């Protein structure tokens, strides 16, 4: 559950990695046109990433599909990061461990309940969809894709609302909402946070819905994914986005009254970038590229912190486990995807590539100098914790995996 702002072993063959053939984050077959030009992976950063994942292994509890202190939507993000490692390095290093767990979750109702991959919170479910889709791309088990589609379609039917719902008390999928939507409140394309009757609408559920929809469109070629996905993107751009910077600066709307709750949370902008990246790679439509480029540029040039230079200061005072732990990780993961996939088409300028690299390096150096304790890490990058943890280590994986791609 994510509370709205108002109230996530050493590399065995470095030489092989340096010449690997990397595909986009959406393709799994050689016939797919979204295959990237082979590029080098930085084996030194890859080694750091694998060492951190190995440190996490000691906390993993297979029967509960989680790490000792990492569960719910944050666990889904850690799975996603580990699946990214296998995707970008073109290995199947984690197929028999974390990949197998995701397959069990996709195929077992009991496992879904245990992991929390199907529950009353739409954002939670969509994080798990992203992790399962990544596992599908890596290992090809169709059950992973099928479950992701099932969850996304259920959310589409039950939780996405449109202009026709304005001025009404929404009732969909057996869920009766407590409060009528004001007639003048723009909710066209938005996604409810939860199935509870008093749920509001928020940026994370809507941007995640768009990202999962965009990935499913790219993988299946099924055009029925595009309309709801575009509706979600368009609502975010109209209602939740700072149009000058491309940063998501509104976190949520209340269920009634259309009251906005401010919150430039890194994961809102991260998932938005991820959706735009996928939509551009699939459609070639420049509107997605332009929007993504604006958001990426702002994200890597100080919008989320600049003291030390370029280092994210959101949750800088974090000293306890909680929702905020994984926010930053999501931004890094989607920035790396943008850099690698859209960069493969020559659509990322050398200047922006340099800015992305500088952003990753500044945050990587801050993590290593302030938050490293052997192969474990703390979630506070400003030196306020004196020990590493599983939850802290999970929060930095996307920086490490992205660094092996962009540095």
Secondary structure by P-SEA (a helix, b strand, c coil): cccccccccccccaaaaaacccccccccccccccccccccccaaaaaaaaaaaaaaccccccccccccccccaaaaaaaaaaaaaaaaaccccccccaaaaaaaaaccaaaaaaaccccccaaaaaaaaaaaaaaaaacccaaaaaaaaaaaaaaaacccccccccccccccccccccccccccccccccccccccccccccaaaaaaaaaaaaaaaaacccccccaaaaaaaaaaaacccccccccccccccccccbbbbbbbcaaaaaaaaaaaaaaaaacccaaaaaaaaaaaaaaaccccccccccccccccccccccccccaaaaaaaaaaaaaccccccccccaaaaaaaaaaaaaaaaaaaaccccccbbbcccccccccccaaaaaacaaaaaaaaccc
